[in-house]
Amino acid sequence: MRPSIWVEELQFSDGRVINIAKDEIIVFVGPNNAGKSVSLKETVAFIQDNNNVGKVIKSVKIKKEGELEKLKNVIAN
């Protein structure tokens, strides 16, 4: 099995939760200043530091498959 990592769930500050399947593609759309870019930046920050506090994103759950060492190699390359 090839190692992989993906965002499984996003919880927004207004309480909404989006569940994301492994191979699903999510598109953020909306007017200027709606929080699209901030949502993406905060999602990355949560993945890098689980103790992050965001204005738009309240929590992020990630899912991993495969061996940790192989996953590290995939991410590094």
mmJSON file of the N, C-alpha and C atoms, coordinates in Angstrom:
{"data_MODEL":{"atom_site":{
"group_PDB":["ATOM","ATOM","ATOM","ATOM","ATOM","ATOM","ATOM","ATOM","ATOM","ATOM","ATOM","ATOM","ATOM","ATOM","ATOM","ATOM","ATOM","ATOM","ATOM","ATOM","ATOM","ATOM","ATOM","ATOM","ATOM","ATOM","ATOM","ATOM","ATOM","ATOM","ATOM","ATOM","ATOM","ATOM","ATOM","ATOM","ATOM","ATOM","ATOM","ATOM","ATOM","ATOM","ATOM","ATOM","ATOM","ATOM","ATOM","ATOM","ATOM","ATOM","ATOM","ATOM","ATOM","ATOM","ATOM","ATOM","ATOM","ATOM","ATOM","ATOM","ATOM","ATOM","ATOM","ATOM","ATOM","ATOM","ATOM","ATOM","ATOM","ATOM","ATOM","ATOM","ATOM","ATOM","ATOM","ATOM","ATOM","ATOM","ATOM","ATOM","ATOM","ATOM","ATOM","ATOM","ATOM","ATOM","ATOM","ATOM","ATOM","ATOM","ATOM","ATOM","ATOM","ATOM","ATOM","ATOM","ATOM","ATOM","ATOM","ATOM","ATOM","ATOM","ATOM","ATOM","ATOM","ATOM","ATOM","ATOM","ATOM","ATOM","ATOM","ATOM","ATOM","ATOM","ATOM","ATOM","ATOM","ATOM","ATOM","ATOM","ATOM","ATOM","ATOM","ATOM","ATOM","ATOM","ATOM","ATOM","ATOM","ATOM","ATOM","ATOM","ATOM","ATOM","ATOM","ATOM","ATOM","ATOM","ATOM","ATOM","ATOM","ATOM","ATOM","ATOM","ATOM","ATOM","ATOM","ATOM","ATOM","ATOM","ATOM","ATOM","ATOM","ATOM","ATOM","ATOM","ATOM","ATOM","ATOM","ATOM","ATOM","ATOM","ATOM","ATOM","ATOM","ATOM","ATOM","ATOM","ATOM","ATOM","ATOM","ATOM","ATOM","ATOM","ATOM","ATOM","ATOM","ATOM","ATOM","ATOM","ATOM","ATOM","ATOM","ATOM","ATOM","ATOM","ATOM","ATOM","ATOM","ATOM","ATOM","ATOM","ATOM","ATOM","ATOM","ATOM","ATOM","ATOM","ATOM","ATOM","ATOM","ATOM","ATOM","ATOM","ATOM","ATOM","ATOM","ATOM","ATOM","ATOM","ATOM","ATOM","ATOM","ATOM","ATOM","ATOM","ATOM","ATOM","ATOM","ATOM","ATOM","ATOM","ATOM","ATOM","ATOM","ATOM","ATOM","ATOM","ATOM","ATOM","ATOM"],
"id":[1,2,3,4,5,6,7,8,9,10,11,12,13,14,15,16,17,18,19,20,21,22,23,24,25,26,27,28,29,30,31,32,33,34,35,36,37,38,39,40,41,42,43,44,45,46,47,48,49,50,51,52,53,54,55,56,57,58,59,60,61,62,63,64,65,66,67,68,69,70,71,72,73,74,75,76,77,78,79,80,81,82,83,84,85,86,87,88,89,90,91,92,93,94,95,96,97,98,99,100,101,102,103,104,105,106,107,108,109,110,111,112,113,114,115,116,117,118,119,120,121,122,123,124,125,126,127,128,129,130,131,132,133,134,135,136,137,138,139,140,141,142,143,144,145,146,147,148,149,150,151,152,153,154,155,156,157,158,159,160,161,162,163,164,165,166,167,168,169,170,171,172,173,174,175,176,177,178,179,180,181,182,183,184,185,186,187,188,189,190,191,192,193,194,195,196,197,198,199,200,201,202,203,204,205,206,207,208,209,210,211,212,213,214,215,216,217,218,219,220,221,222,223,224,225,226,227,228,229,230,231],
"type_symbol":["N","C","C","N","C","C","N","C","C","N","C","C","N","C","C","N","C","C","N","C","C","N","C","C","N","C","C","N","C","C","N","C","C","N","C","C","N","C","C","N","C","C","N","C","C","N","C","C","N","C","C","N","C","C","N","C","C","N","C","C","N","C","C","N","C","C","N","C","C","N","C","C","N","C","C","N","C","C","N","C","C","N","C","C","N","C","C","N","C","C","N","C","C","N","C","C","N","C","C","N","C","C","N","C","C","N","C","C","N","C","C","N","C","C","N","C","C","N","C","C","N","C","C","N","C","C","N","C","C","N","C","C","N","C","C","N","C","C","N","C","C","N","C","C","N","C","C","N","C","C","N","C","C","N","C","C","N","C","C","N","C","C","N","C","C","N","C","C","N","C","C","N","C","C","N","C","C","N","C","C","N","C","C","N","C","C","N","C","C","N","C","C","N","C","C","N","C","C","N","C","C","N","C","C","N","C","C","N","C","C","N","C","C","N","C","C","N","C","C","N","C","C","N","C","C","N","C","C","N","C","C"],
"label_atom_id":["N","CA","C","N","CA","C","N","CA","C","N","CA","C","N","CA","C","N","CA","C","N","CA","C","N","CA","C","N","CA","C","N","CA","C","N","CA","C","N","CA","C","N","CA","C","N","CA","C","N","CA","C","N","CA","C","N","CA","C","N","CA","C","N","CA","C","N","CA","C","N","CA","C","N","CA","C","N","CA","C","N","CA","C","N","CA","C","N","CA","C","N","CA","C","N","CA","C","N","CA","C","N","CA","C","N","CA","C","N","CA","C","N","CA","C","N","CA","C","N","CA","C","N","CA","C","N","CA","C","N","CA","C","N","CA","C","N","CA","C","N","CA","C","N","CA","C","N","CA","C","N","CA","C","N","CA","C","N","CA","C","N","CA","C","N","CA","C","N","CA","C","N","CA","C","N","CA","C","N","CA","C","N","CA","C","N","CA","C","N","CA","C","N","CA","C","N","CA","C","N","CA","C","N","CA","C","N","CA","C","N","CA","C","N","CA","C","N","CA","C","N","CA","C","N","CA","C","N","CA","C","N","CA","C","N","CA","C","N","CA","C","N","CA","C","N","CA","C","N","CA","C","N","CA","C","N","CA","C","N","CA","C","N","CA","C","N","CA","C"],
"label_alt_id":[null,null,null,null,null,null,null,null,null,null,null,null,null,null,null,null,null,null,null,null,null,null,null,null,null,null,null,null,null,null,null,null,null,null,null,null,null,null,null,null,null,null,null,null,null,null,null,null,null,null,null,null,null,null,null,null,null,null,null,null,null,null,null,null,null,null,null,null,null,null,null,null,null,null,null,null,null,null,null,null,null,null,null,null,null,null,null,null,null,null,null,null,null,null,null,null,null,null,null,null,null,null,null,null,null,null,null,null,null,null,null,null,null,null,null,null,null,null,null,null,null,null,null,null,null,null,null,null,null,null,null,null,null,null,null,null,null,null,null,null,null,null,null,null,null,null,null,null,null,null,null,null,null,null,null,null,null,null,null,null,null,null,null,null,null,null,null,null,null,null,null,null,null,null,null,null,null,null,null,null,null,null,null,null,null,null,null,null,null,null,null,null,null,null,null,null,null,null,null,null,null,null,null,null,null,null,null,null,null,null,null,null,null,null,null,null,null,null,null,null,null,null,null,null,null,null,null,null,null,null,null],
"label_comp_id":["MET","MET","MET","ARG","ARG","ARG","PRO","PRO","PRO","SER","SER","SER","ILE","ILE","ILE","TRP","TRP","TRP","VAL","VAL","VAL","GLU","GLU","GLU","GLU","GLU","GLU","LEU","LEU","LEU","GLN","GLN","GLN","PHE","PHE","PHE","SER","SER","SER","ASP","ASP","ASP","GLY","GLY","GLY","ARG","ARG","ARG","VAL","VAL","VAL","ILE","ILE","ILE","ASN","ASN","ASN","ILE","ILE","ILE","ALA","ALA","ALA","LYS","LYS","LYS","ASP","ASP","ASP","GLU","GLU","GLU","ILE","ILE","ILE","ILE","ILE","ILE","VAL","VAL","VAL","PHE","PHE","PHE","VAL","VAL","VAL","GLY","GLY","GLY","PRO","PRO","PRO","ASN","ASN","ASN","ASN","ASN","ASN","ALA","ALA","ALA","GLY","GLY","GLY","LYS","LYS","LYS","SER","SER","SER","VAL","VAL","VAL","SER","SER","SER","LEU","LEU","LEU","LYS","LYS","LYS","GLU","GLU","GLU","THR","THR","THR","VAL","VAL","VAL","ALA","ALA","ALA","PHE","PHE","PHE","ILE","ILE","ILE","GLN","GLN","GLN","ASP","ASP","ASP","ASN","ASN","ASN","ASN","ASN","ASN","ASN","ASN","ASN","VAL","VAL","VAL","GLY","GLY","GLY","LYS","LYS","LYS","VAL","VAL","VAL","ILE","ILE","ILE","LYS","LYS","LYS","SER","SER","SER","VAL","VAL","VAL","LYS","LYS","LYS","ILE","ILE","ILE","LYS","LYS","LYS","LYS","LYS","LYS","GLU","GLU","GLU","GLY","GLY","GLY","GLU","GLU","GLU","LEU","LEU","LEU","GLU","GLU","GLU","LYS","LYS","LYS","LEU","LEU","LEU","LYS","LYS","LYS","ASN","ASN","ASN","VAL","VAL","VAL","ILE","ILE","ILE","ALA","ALA","ALA","ASN","ASN","ASN"],
"label_asym_id":["A","A","A","A","A","A","A","A","A","A","A","A","A","A","A","A","A","A","A","A","A","A","A","A","A","A","A","A","A","A","A","A","A","A","A","A","A","A","A","A","A","A","A","A","A","A","A","A","A","A","A","A","A","A","A","A","A","A","A","A","A","A","A","A","A","A","A","A","A","A","A","A","A","A","A","A","A","A","A","A","A","A","A","A","A","A","A","A","A","A","A","A","A","A","A","A","A","A","A","A","A","A","A","A","A","A","A","A","A","A","A","A","A","A","A","A","A","A","A","A","A","A","A","A","A","A","A","A","A","A","A","A","A","A","A","A","A","A","A","A","A","A","A","A","A","A","A","A","A","A","A","A","A","A","A","A","A","A","A","A","A","A","A","A","A","A","A","A","A","A","A","A","A","A","A","A","A","A","A","A","A","A","A","A","A","A","A","A","A","A","A","A","A","A","A","A","A","A","A","A","A","A","A","A","A","A","A","A","A","A","A","A","A","A","A","A","A","A","A","A","A","A","A","A","A","A","A","A","A","A","A"],
"label_entity_id":["1","1","1","1","1","1","1","1","1","1","1","1","1","1","1","1","1","1","1","1","1","1","1","1","1","1","1","1","1","1","1","1","1","1","1","1","1","1","1","1","1","1","1","1","1","1","1","1","1","1","1","1","1","1","1","1","1","1","1","1","1","1","1","1","1","1","1","1","1","1","1","1","1","1","1","1","1","1","1","1","1","1","1","1","1","1","1","1","1","1","1","1","1","1","1","1","1","1","1","1","1","1","1","1","1","1","1","1","1","1","1","1","1","1","1","1","1","1","1","1","1","1","1","1","1","1","1","1","1","1","1","1","1","1","1","1","1","1","1","1","1","1","1","1","1","1","1","1","1","1","1","1","1","1","1","1","1","1","1","1","1","1","1","1","1","1","1","1","1","1","1","1","1","1","1","1","1","1","1","1","1","1","1","1","1","1","1","1","1","1","1","1","1","1","1","1","1","1","1","1","1","1","1","1","1","1","1","1","1","1","1","1","1","1","1","1","1","1","1","1","1","1","1","1","1","1","1","1","1","1","1"],
"label_seq_id":[1,1,1,2,2,2,3,3,3,4,4,4,5,5,5,6,6,6,7,7,7,8,8,8,9,9,9,10,10,10,11,11,11,12,12,12,13,13,13,14,14,14,15,15,15,16,16,16,17,17,17,18,18,18,19,19,19,20,20,20,21,21,21,22,22,22,23,23,23,24,24,24,25,25,25,26,26,26,27,27,27,28,28,28,29,29,29,30,30,30,31,31,31,32,32,32,33,33,33,34,34,34,35,35,35,36,36,36,37,37,37,38,38,38,39,39,39,40,40,40,41,41,41,42,42,42,43,43,43,44,44,44,45,45,45,46,46,46,47,47,47,48,48,48,49,49,49,50,50,50,51,51,51,52,52,52,53,53,53,54,54,54,55,55,55,56,56,56,57,57,57,58,58,58,59,59,59,60,60,60,61,61,61,62,62,62,63,63,63,64,64,64,65,65,65,66,66,66,67,67,67,68,68,68,69,69,69,70,70,70,71,71,71,72,72,72,73,73,73,74,74,74,75,75,75,76,76,76,77,77,77],
"pdbx_PDB_ins_code":[null,null,null,null,null,null,null,null,null,null,null,null,null,null,null,null,null,null,null,null,null,null,null,null,null,null,null,null,null,null,null,null,null,null,null,null,null,null,null,null,null,null,null,null,null,null,null,null,null,null,null,null,null,null,null,null,null,null,null,null,null,null,null,null,null,null,null,null,null,null,null,null,null,null,null,null,null,null,null,null,null,null,null,null,null,null,null,null,null,null,null,null,null,null,null,null,null,null,null,null,null,null,null,null,null,null,null,null,null,null,null,null,null,null,null,null,null,null,null,null,null,null,null,null,null,null,null,null,null,null,null,null,null,null,null,null,null,null,null,null,null,null,null,null,null,null,null,null,null,null,null,null,null,null,null,null,null,null,null,null,null,null,null,null,null,null,null,null,null,null,null,null,null,null,null,null,null,null,null,null,null,null,null,null,null,null,null,null,null,null,null,null,null,null,null,null,null,null,null,null,null,null,null,null,null,null,null,null,null,null,null,null,null,null,null,null,null,null,null,null,null,null,null,null,null,null,null,null,null,null,null],
"Cartn_x":[0.833,0.0,0.882,0.595,1.358,0.929,1.882,1.527,0.859,-0.103,-0.783,-1.306,-1.587,-2.14,-3.153,-4.264,-5.269,-6.054,-6.712,-7.588,-8.902,-9.298,-10.519,-11.718,-11.436,-12.529,-12.039,-12.854,-12.606,-13.769,-13.463,-14.512,-14.261,-15.29,-15.175,-15.594,-15.199,-15.479,-16.973,-17.795,-19.245,-19.916,-19.112,-19.639,-19.863,-19.834,-20.018,-18.845,-19.155,-18.138,-18.245,-17.11,-17.058,-16.242,-16.848,-16.139,-15.665,-14.43,-13.811,-13.325,-13.761,-13.324,-11.904,-11.237,-9.833,-9.57,-10.346,-10.088,-10.984,-11.65,-12.56,-11.788,-12.3,-11.706,-12.682,-12.182,-12.998,-12.576,-13.558,-13.3,-13.903,-13.093,-13.578,-13.956,-15.202,-15.66,-16.375,-16.38,-17.078,-16.512,-17.148,-16.697,-15.367,-14.781,-13.543,-13.77,-12.739,-12.758,-13.76,-14.114,-15.033,-14.288,-12.961,-12.163,-11.606,-11.636,-11.143,-9.653,-8.858,-7.401,-7.028,-7.702,-7.426,-7.726,-8.818,-9.171,-8.065,-7.544,-6.482,-5.193,-4.832,-3.62,-3.738,-4.906,-5.097,-5.118,-5.643,-5.633,-4.201,-3.351,-1.934,-1.289,-1.597,-1.021,-1.452,-2.714,-3.182,-2.452,-2.2,-1.498,-0.062,0.565,1.938,2.028,1.024,1.042,-0.371,-0.624,-1.967,-2.528,-1.691,-2.154,-2.487,-2.535,-2.818,-4.231,-4.394,-5.708,-5.991,-7.094,-7.422,-8.652,-8.788,-9.967,-11.125,-10.828,-11.861,-11.984,-10.851,-10.838,-10.641,-11.572,-11.502,-10.684,-10.832,-10.041,-9.921,-8.879,-8.603,-8.245,-8.891,-8.521,-7.867,-6.712,-6.04,-6.059,-5.934,-5.924,-4.654,-4.039,-2.801,-2.973,-2.354,-2.309,-0.882,-0.513,0.814,1.794,3.021,4.068,4.605,4.881,5.334,6.614,7.583,8.856,8.658,7.824,7.549,6.81,5.893,5.152,6.1,7.051,8.04,8.836,9.205,9.943,9.106,7.806,6.92,6.802,6.643,6.502,7.797,8.932,10.237,10.559,10.045,10.353,9.266],
"Cartn_y":[-1.171,0.0,1.239,2.143,3.388,4.293,4.869,5.74,7.014,7.506,8.742,9.439,10.718,11.537,12.482,12.728,13.648,14.249,15.38,16.026,15.266,14.762,13.975,14.837,15.883,16.716,18.126,19.107,20.498,21.001,21.646,22.283,23.788,24.532,25.976,26.656,27.908,28.649,28.847,28.763,28.903,27.573,26.503,25.205,24.221,24.691,23.768,22.817,21.587,20.552,19.987,19.856,19.229,17.953,16.813,15.533,15.305,14.861,14.717,13.279,12.64,11.276,11.318,10.186,10.099,10.686,10.342,10.783,11.935,12.581,13.675,14.971,15.797,17.11,18.164,19.087,20.167,21.474,22.278,23.565,24.659,25.637,26.778,27.885,28.328,29.418,30.451,31.678,32.74,34.089,35.145,36.493,36.821,37.931,38.407,38.607,38.322,38.482,37.578,36.454,35.5,34.505,34.451,33.564,32.338,32.313,31.146,30.92,31.929,31.807,31.581,32.265,32.096,30.66,30.093,28.702,27.753,27.939,27.067,27.244,28.48,28.756,28.172,28.339,27.808,26.284,25.676,24.212,23.707,24.329,23.948,24.165,25.275,25.558,24.504,24.055,23.009,21.698,21.373,20.134,20.191,21.348,21.497,21.579,22.183,22.378,22.176,21.029,20.662,21.608,22.429,23.361,24.729,24.842,26.103,26.59,27.909,28.513,29.395,29.108,29.863,30.734,31.715,32.582,31.938,31.183,30.582,29.081,28.403,26.96,26.677,25.903,25.569,24.301,23.302,22.08,21.371,20.561,19.775,18.365,17.377,15.983,15.46,14.832,14.239,12.724,12.052,10.592,10.172,9.115,8.602,7.127,6.686,5.262,4.894,3.687,3.2,3.371,2.949,3.001,4.419,4.807,6.154,6.515,5.628,5.925,6.138,5.323,5.497,6.812,7.163,8.41,9.611,9.551,10.619,10.775,9.672,9.73,10.35,10.008,10.585,12.093,12.52,13.952,14.692,14.08,14.727,14.9,14.04,14.119,14.822],
"Cartn_z":[0.0,0.0,0.0,-0.901,-0.972,0.184,0.907,2.022,1.523,2.268,1.9,3.145,2.986,4.058,3.427,4.126,3.615,4.768,4.481,5.455,5.45,6.619,6.746,7.177,7.964,8.468,8.759,8.365,8.701,9.535,10.656,11.451,11.42,11.029,10.907,12.209,12.366,13.593,13.838,12.792,12.981,13.336,13.507,13.907,12.772,11.537,10.401,10.299,9.907,9.75,8.339,7.676,6.351,6.494,6.163,6.126,4.704,4.57,3.256,3.093,2.023,1.712,1.142,1.179,0.766,-0.621,-1.611,-2.98,-3.421,-2.471,-2.79,-3.002,-3.89,-4.163,-3.654,-2.853,-2.304,-2.971,-3.372,-4.006,-3.132,-2.763,-1.999,-2.98,-2.938,-3.793,-2.933,-3.379,-2.673,-3.069,-2.58,-2.928,-2.252,-2.68,-2.054,-0.562,0.219,1.677,2.383,1.773,2.41,3.298,3.178,4.022,3.315,1.993,1.256,1.487,1.258,1.42,2.879,3.786,5.215,5.632,5.113,5.432,5.009,3.805,3.314,4.112,4.418,5.197,6.608,7.22,8.567,8.571,7.523,7.418,7.4,6.614,6.564,7.93,8.59,9.907,10.927,10.867,11.773,11.525,10.281,9.953,10.486,10.387,10.856,12.365,13.011,14.465,14.989,15.588,16.031,17.088,17.723,18.745,18.174,16.872,16.201,16.542,16.595,16.808,15.606,14.887,13.696,13.878,12.998,13.0,12.254,11.203,10.361,10.622,10.758,10.976,12.464,13.037,14.464,14.708,13.819,13.958,12.621,12.52,11.311,11.75,11.135,11.379,10.119,10.307,9.165,9.309,8.178,8.132,7.414,7.916,7.325,7.02,5.941,5.587,5.251,5.569,5.221,6.365,6.122,7.129,7.28,8.514,8.821,8.066,8.032,7.36,5.861,5.245,3.813,3.567,4.463,4.35,4.435,5.36,5.495,4.208,3.569,2.298,1.196,1.141,0.112,0.307,1.551,1.841,1.547,1.87,1.652,0.18,-0.664,-2.107,-2.777],
"occupancy":[1.0,1.0,1.0,1.0,1.0,1.0,1.0,1.0,1.0,1.0,1.0,1.0,1.0,1.0,1.0,1.0,1.0,1.0,1.0,1.0,1.0,1.0,1.0,1.0,1.0,1.0,1.0,1.0,1.0,1.0,1.0,1.0,1.0,1.0,1.0,1.0,1.0,1.0,1.0,1.0,1.0,1.0,1.0,1.0,1.0,1.0,1.0,1.0,1.0,1.0,1.0,1.0,1.0,1.0,1.0,1.0,1.0,1.0,1.0,1.0,1.0,1.0,1.0,1.0,1.0,1.0,1.0,1.0,1.0,1.0,1.0,1.0,1.0,1.0,1.0,1.0,1.0,1.0,1.0,1.0,1.0,1.0,1.0,1.0,1.0,1.0,1.0,1.0,1.0,1.0,1.0,1.0,1.0,1.0,1.0,1.0,1.0,1.0,1.0,1.0,1.0,1.0,1.0,1.0,1.0,1.0,1.0,1.0,1.0,1.0,1.0,1.0,1.0,1.0,1.0,1.0,1.0,1.0,1.0,1.0,1.0,1.0,1.0,1.0,1.0,1.0,1.0,1.0,1.0,1.0,1.0,1.0,1.0,1.0,1.0,1.0,1.0,1.0,1.0,1.0,1.0,1.0,1.0,1.0,1.0,1.0,1.0,1.0,1.0,1.0,1.0,1.0,1.0,1.0,1.0,1.0,1.0,1.0,1.0,1.0,1.0,1.0,1.0,1.0,1.0,1.0,1.0,1.0,1.0,1.0,1.0,1.0,1.0,1.0,1.0,1.0,1.0,1.0,1.0,1.0,1.0,1.0,1.0,1.0,1.0,1.0,1.0,1.0,1.0,1.0,1.0,1.0,1.0,1.0,1.0,1.0,1.0,1.0,1.0,1.0,1.0,1.0,1.0,1.0,1.0,1.0,1.0,1.0,1.0,1.0,1.0,1.0,1.0,1.0,1.0,1.0,1.0,1.0,1.0,1.0,1.0,1.0,1.0,1.0,1.0,1.0,1.0,1.0,1.0,1.0,1.0],
"B_iso_or_equiv":[0.0,0.0,0.0,0.0,0.0,0.0,0.0,0.0,0.0,0.0,0.0,0.0,0.0,0.0,0.0,0.0,0.0,0.0,0.0,0.0,0.0,0.0,0.0,0.0,0.0,0.0,0.0,0.0,0.0,0.0,0.0,0.0,0.0,0.0,0.0,0.0,0.0,0.0,0.0,0.0,0.0,0.0,0.0,0.0,0.0,0.0,0.0,0.0,0.0,0.0,0.0,0.0,0.0,0.0,0.0,0.0,0.0,0.0,0.0,0.0,0.0,0.0,0.0,0.0,0.0,0.0,0.0,0.0,0.0,0.0,0.0,0.0,0.0,0.0,0.0,0.0,0.0,0.0,0.0,0.0,0.0,0.0,0.0,0.0,0.0,0.0,0.0,0.0,0.0,0.0,0.0,0.0,0.0,0.0,0.0,0.0,0.0,0.0,0.0,0.0,0.0,0.0,0.0,0.0,0.0,0.0,0.0,0.0,0.0,0.0,0.0,0.0,0.0,0.0,0.0,0.0,0.0,0.0,0.0,0.0,0.0,0.0,0.0,0.0,0.0,0.0,0.0,0.0,0.0,0.0,0.0,0.0,0.0,0.0,0.0,0.0,0.0,0.0,0.0,0.0,0.0,0.0,0.0,0.0,0.0,0.0,0.0,0.0,0.0,0.0,0.0,0.0,0.0,0.0,0.0,0.0,0.0,0.0,0.0,0.0,0.0,0.0,0.0,0.0,0.0,0.0,0.0,0.0,0.0,0.0,0.0,0.0,0.0,0.0,0.0,0.0,0.0,0.0,0.0,0.0,0.0,0.0,0.0,0.0,0.0,0.0,0.0,0.0,0.0,0.0,0.0,0.0,0.0,0.0,0.0,0.0,0.0,0.0,0.0,0.0,0.0,0.0,0.0,0.0,0.0,0.0,0.0,0.0,0.0,0.0,0.0,0.0,0.0,0.0,0.0,0.0,0.0,0.0,0.0,0.0,0.0,0.0,0.0,0.0,0.0,0.0,0.0,0.0,0.0,0.0,0.0],
"pdbx_formal_charge":[null,null,null,null,null,null,null,null,null,null,null,null,null,null,null,null,null,null,null,null,null,null,null,null,null,null,null,null,null,null,null,null,null,null,null,null,null,null,null,null,null,null,null,null,null,null,null,null,null,null,null,null,null,null,null,null,null,null,null,null,null,null,null,null,null,null,null,null,null,null,null,null,null,null,null,null,null,null,null,null,null,null,null,null,null,null,null,null,null,null,null,null,null,null,null,null,null,null,null,null,null,null,null,null,null,null,null,null,null,null,null,null,null,null,null,null,null,null,null,null,null,null,null,null,null,null,null,null,null,null,null,null,null,null,null,null,null,null,null,null,null,null,null,null,null,null,null,null,null,null,null,null,null,null,null,null,null,null,null,null,null,null,null,null,null,null,null,null,null,null,null,null,null,null,null,null,null,null,null,null,null,null,null,null,null,null,null,null,null,null,null,null,null,null,null,null,null,null,null,null,null,null,null,null,null,null,null,null,null,null,null,null,null,null,null,null,null,null,null,null,null,null,null,null,null,null,null,null,null,null,null],
"auth_seq_id":[1,1,1,2,2,2,3,3,3,4,4,4,5,5,5,6,6,6,7,7,7,8,8,8,9,9,9,10,10,10,11,11,11,12,12,12,13,13,13,14,14,14,15,15,15,16,16,16,17,17,17,18,18,18,19,19,19,20,20,20,21,21,21,22,22,22,23,23,23,24,24,24,25,25,25,26,26,26,27,27,27,28,28,28,29,29,29,30,30,30,31,31,31,32,32,32,33,33,33,34,34,34,35,35,35,36,36,36,37,37,37,38,38,38,39,39,39,40,40,40,41,41,41,42,42,42,43,43,43,44,44,44,45,45,45,46,46,46,47,47,47,48,48,48,49,49,49,50,50,50,51,51,51,52,52,52,53,53,53,54,54,54,55,55,55,56,56,56,57,57,57,58,58,58,59,59,59,60,60,60,61,61,61,62,62,62,63,63,63,64,64,64,65,65,65,66,66,66,67,67,67,68,68,68,69,69,69,70,70,70,71,71,71,72,72,72,73,73,73,74,74,74,75,75,75,76,76,76,77,77,77],
"auth_comp_id":["MET","MET","MET","ARG","ARG","ARG","PRO","PRO","PRO","SER","SER","SER","ILE","ILE","ILE","TRP","TRP","TRP","VAL","VAL","VAL","GLU","GLU","GLU","GLU","GLU","GLU","LEU","LEU","LEU","GLN","GLN","GLN","PHE","PHE","PHE","SER","SER","SER","ASP","ASP","ASP","GLY","GLY","GLY","ARG","ARG","ARG","VAL","VAL","VAL","ILE","ILE","ILE","ASN","ASN","ASN","ILE","ILE","ILE","ALA","ALA","ALA","LYS","LYS","LYS","ASP","ASP","ASP","GLU","GLU","GLU","ILE","ILE","ILE","ILE","ILE","ILE","VAL","VAL","VAL","PHE","PHE","PHE","VAL","VAL","VAL","GLY","GLY","GLY","PRO","PRO","PRO","ASN","ASN","ASN","ASN","ASN","ASN","ALA","ALA","ALA","GLY","GLY","GLY","LYS","LYS","LYS","SER","SER","SER","VAL","VAL","VAL","SER","SER","SER","LEU","LEU","LEU","LYS","LYS","LYS","GLU","GLU","GLU","THR","THR","THR","VAL","VAL","VAL","ALA","ALA","ALA","PHE","PHE","PHE","ILE","ILE","ILE","GLN","GLN","GLN","ASP","ASP","ASP","ASN","ASN","ASN","ASN","ASN","ASN","ASN","ASN","ASN","VAL","VAL","VAL","GLY","GLY","GLY","LYS","LYS","LYS","VAL","VAL","VAL","ILE","ILE","ILE","LYS","LYS","LYS","SER","SER","SER","VAL","VAL","VAL","LYS","LYS","LYS","ILE","ILE","ILE","LYS","LYS","LYS","LYS","LYS","LYS","GLU","GLU","GLU","GLY","GLY","GLY","GLU","GLU","GLU","LEU","LEU","LEU","GLU","GLU","GLU","LYS","LYS","LYS","LEU","LEU","LEU","LYS","LYS","LYS","ASN","ASN","ASN","VAL","VAL","VAL","ILE","ILE","ILE","ALA","ALA","ALA","ASN","ASN","ASN"],
"auth_asym_id":["A","A","A","A","A","A","A","A","A","A","A","A","A","A","A","A","A","A","A","A","A","A","A","A","A","A","A","A","A","A","A","A","A","A","A","A","A","A","A","A","A","A","A","A","A","A","A","A","A","A","A","A","A","A","A","A","A","A","A","A","A","A","A","A","A","A","A","A","A","A","A","A","A","A","A","A","A","A","A","A","A","A","A","A","A","A","A","A","A","A","A","A","A","A","A","A","A","A","A","A","A","A","A","A","A","A","A","A","A","A","A","A","A","A","A","A","A","A","A","A","A","A","A","A","A","A","A","A","A","A","A","A","A","A","A","A","A","A","A","A","A","A","A","A","A","A","A","A","A","A","A","A","A","A","A","A","A","A","A","A","A","A","A","A","A","A","A","A","A","A","A","A","A","A","A","A","A","A","A","A","A","A","A","A","A","A","A","A","A","A","A","A","A","A","A","A","A","A","A","A","A","A","A","A","A","A","A","A","A","A","A","A","A","A","A","A","A","A","A","A","A","A","A","A","A","A","A","A","A","A","A"],
"auth_atom_id":["N","CA","C","N","CA","C","N","CA","C","N","CA","C","N","CA","C","N","CA","C","N","CA","C","N","CA","C","N","CA","C","N","CA","C","N","CA","C","N","CA","C","N","CA","C","N","CA","C","N","CA","C","N","CA","C","N","CA","C","N","CA","C","N","CA","C","N","CA","C","N","CA","C","N","CA","C","N","CA","C","N","CA","C","N","CA","C","N","CA","C","N","CA","C","N","CA","C","N","CA","C","N","CA","C","N","CA","C","N","CA","C","N","CA","C","N","CA","C","N","CA","C","N","CA","C","N","CA","C","N","CA","C","N","CA","C","N","CA","C","N","CA","C","N","CA","C","N","CA","C","N","CA","C","N","CA","C","N","CA","C","N","CA","C","N","CA","C","N","CA","C","N","CA","C","N","CA","C","N","CA","C","N","CA","C","N","CA","C","N","CA","C","N","CA","C","N","CA","C","N","CA","C","N","CA","C","N","CA","C","N","CA","C","N","CA","C","N","CA","C","N","CA","C","N","CA","C","N","CA","C","N","CA","C","N","CA","C","N","CA","C","N","CA","C","N","CA","C","N","CA","C","N","CA","C","N","CA","C","N","CA","C","N","CA","C","N","CA","C"],
"pdbx_PDB_model_num":[1,1,1,1,1,1,1,1,1,1,1,1,1,1,1,1,1,1,1,1,1,1,1,1,1,1,1,1,1,1,1,1,1,1,1,1,1,1,1,1,1,1,1,1,1,1,1,1,1,1,1,1,1,1,1,1,1,1,1,1,1,1,1,1,1,1,1,1,1,1,1,1,1,1,1,1,1,1,1,1,1,1,1,1,1,1,1,1,1,1,1,1,1,1,1,1,1,1,1,1,1,1,1,1,1,1,1,1,1,1,1,1,1,1,1,1,1,1,1,1,1,1,1,1,1,1,1,1,1,1,1,1,1,1,1,1,1,1,1,1,1,1,1,1,1,1,1,1,1,1,1,1,1,1,1,1,1,1,1,1,1,1,1,1,1,1,1,1,1,1,1,1,1,1,1,1,1,1,1,1,1,1,1,1,1,1,1,1,1,1,1,1,1,1,1,1,1,1,1,1,1,1,1,1,1,1,1,1,1,1,1,1,1,1,1,1,1,1,1,1,1,1,1,1,1,1,1,1,1,1,1]
}}}
